[in-house]
């Protein structure tokens, strides 16, 4: 398959339609609207269609909605609550400059990461971001073993949120909220016998958690300290069959073209990816029903915005169709254009 087989216009239309209205299938993801917005906006940016299909006044409206989800500090008593929530699902008023914060109102690390990513993509200058509050919250959310919980209200704790903390710190150009040595040790403790990484100690290695580990190390400028990188790279490369799988003996899935592919890129081994196989599998997973657009997790299924964004990112990593797909920063999940001016370790 070639660039002629890439349904560019359909994918732009698909993402734009999801910005207008989410299908009912996403109703259970209401608390994750910020991340869903990230998939759509960043996907359009990768396609170079952001300004073409989202007018400037609508981009400003999106920015205002994001700031309306910010939980700001009102002193030192609620510093751990700071960040961005996933949406207005809790019945909060639409206020983009909030002065009163409910004591049970919490930011969420993943939503803070994706909120800052979208603001960056849309050209916001972060002048209204409560940077001091977010950095203070990171100090509260990091646990004694170096891991992070997602929210001060109590949540899961694993390597995903450690990555989100690192990405957030990179966007704000301030890592003072993270104990980097403890974070590094937690990542090392989450490494398996196969030299890949899991969500935490003594769990199964996985392509997604390996991405979080490798990208966090890259953003903290500690990737050079990681031993046995060749063995890790080999494990990642062995995940490619046609597309990539997340674990041994599992089916291939377009999302892993990003999770695994970006990890390989961070380890400076992108030339060992079978780019032709990645492209062939991804294009085969495009939705070809009329002009609907979107990319599915595998062939003969339905598309969704997560797999569409991840698949486009995977195509970007292998340099497919550079006239229509922009290059991305593997460790941050945004385009190189959007990342201009950020301090990102090589």
QUILINQUI-V126415 format. One record per run of one state. SS is the DSSP state (helix for helix, strand for strand, loop for the rest). FROM is the first residue (numbers start at 0). LEN is the number of residues. If there is no record, write none. Layout:
BEGIN
SS&FROM&LEN, SS&FROM&LEN
END
This chain:
BEGIN
loop&0&2, helix&2&3, loop&5&2, helix&7&13, loop&20&3, helix&23&23, loop&46&3, helix&49&4, loop&53&2, helix&55&13, loop&68&1, strand&69&2, loop&71&7, helix&78&3, loop&81&1, strand&82&2, loop&84&24, helix&108&13, loop&121&9, helix&130&11, strand&141&1, loop&142&5, strand&147&2, loop&149&7, strand&156&2, helix&158&14, loop&172&7, helix&179&10, loop&189&1, strand&190&1, loop&191&5, strand&196&1, loop&197&9, helix&206&13, loop&219&3, helix&222&3, loop&225&3, helix&228&9, loop&237&2, strand&239&1, loop&240&3, strand&243&2, loop&245&6, strand&251&1, loop&252&3, helix&255&11, loop&266&3, helix&269&3, loop&272&2, helix&274&10, loop&284&1, strand&285&1, loop&286&8, strand&294&2, loop&296&6, strand&302&1, loop&303&1, helix&304&13, loop&317&10, strand&327&2, loop&329&4, strand&333&2, helix&335&4, loop&339&7
END
